[in-house]
């Protein structure tokens, strides 16, 4: 059969970029199919309308949407399309994917995260599993990501510091906000261990990528200097420079064809004009982010895969994972501080870059011994429109006129708002999964993904514990007041699972190399592979694992002729 | 649900307006938006009467004060028209705004026997308060109008609101950089 390339990568985010770069630089021909457009630094501006109030980086929700099934207050499951209500599950449809828009708080998993079941035991109703690989196997790739993606930071000794093969980060930390030192002082007084958070942000120019400009707008925005370590800026540009990588933007893959032996032979996609196109390759790598990866496999039926590709044991789409489930905000009125401290508090641009992992493992008389998580501290996002819009309510009453204007003025001018976000293990469970919806179809007539968002009660218990700790820290720092809460609705910007890797084909989709158990030329390299998510944001782990799998693919293909 | 999810990218035709208002409405817009709007072969904006009513409601919701800009100062009505006629706007959003105009007039006639624009401030306030507190459509409509007032107040001036950064200055807000040039705003990317 005539092939168009050696490797076809579907999706260009943190899961696709490492594969495209590694294999194209190794001399293999690579085609990357990305459903979104190809923006560059010249297209990214600090424009809240384009970035965050419209669908520049998303899809037309009337044409492409999801159905979300959530457990309501009336204690029953309710399914609604996302154009009608609920969170939008598109996190950044463009070359480089959602890594263009990430904040870049980068954490490695801990060795214990790879053995959650063995270390902490089973929990009823949770499908916890150990990973088929250990931290030691991923560590060299965590280290590789520091160089290739560009991670800046400072290693300090603390009880949860994971083993490293290198003494420090390759790039010095980004500039720190004065409040970072307040945080450090508070932690010292409280007997806590302040951790400088590594960022996938370059502090200075490196190989054509500019350093951080400290504009104060980072998360949710594309980076106009190239400092942010998106898959596009850090990896895909290198892949293209190799001369072996063809990135096809605006290319929506809707089905993978497999032959009588079960191998994938072709990726079918619609190009920008809506015309159906085909790519034939030796190896196919799927990295569309968890929900769409499962949807694509379930939509790709073949002679050996009547229930969808790699789904003969009905595992595709199961055990979807999310992350943070708690958060809080402290109000720091300028009037509460002396003029110097108030001026320091007002500084815009630099980052706080601090987190706590003192409760990564909880051992407490009241709640017992259990896995905990990470508490990340950051300023409230500066987007003014979204902040103003939240001020129009006084409890349940709509405000307007002078009372509204006074509230706005006070909100924007009188105080700074310091937040925390909790990251704890989202326990995999039978009520958190992806399937094909039986009713709703997208504009091409294909079933959309139906996403059931069920949270395990243990998550709420852990979140409440960590949320109360975050609140105490904010108050100890001098907040006038603080509030915090937990939610059973997950933030959907971090998603994983759905095609977990493992050793048992009946309970996992992928083997330890992230190759489908029953499809010898199909790999999945986004966060779908994760059986558990650890208690940190996933992105560094997704990058690292994708580099690991890229090496496995290269080894399986043999030397390049 | 976040507001951005209500503002999907799709083309639409606005019903029930006067096409003659189009040129006047476009005149106050930045070039890039005018260019974007005129890509449509046919569309209608508010009628003069509708425009007057919505503008009056905006100014009631966000009046000019001794130290604060009002809806007129931030081009709130022109901004709203541009926003809800931009390619990609969710038709539900546009319909909510347009339908609310008629409903407000009906409510004004029912309570005071005159159209809203003929009411004194002392009559407008209790009417709008009643609609916000006691009717679901009124609550949604006024909330949506306020949302677009905030966009006109705090979006980059390149979109036609917030002239000279007047809204940012009022709230001592420091915008990010680089700011968007006219040919790189939503609809042009």
Interface residues (C-beta under 8 A of the other chain):
Chain A: X37 X39 X42 X43 X45 X46 X47 X48 X49 X50 X52 X53 X54 X55 X56 X60 X61 X62 X63 X82 X83 X85 X86 X87 X88 X213 X215 X216 X217 X221 X224 X348 X382 X384 X385 X386 X388 X389 X392 X397 X398 X400 X401 X402 X404 X405 X408 X409 X412 X413
Chain B: X1 X2 X3 X4 X5 X7 X8 X9 X10 X60 X61 X62 X63 X65 X68 X88 X90 X125 X128 X132 X133 X139 X142 X143 X146 X147 X150 X151 X153 X154 X155 X156 X158 X159 X167 X168 X170 X171 X172 X173 X174 X175 X176 X177 X178 X179 X180 X181 X184 X185 X186 X189
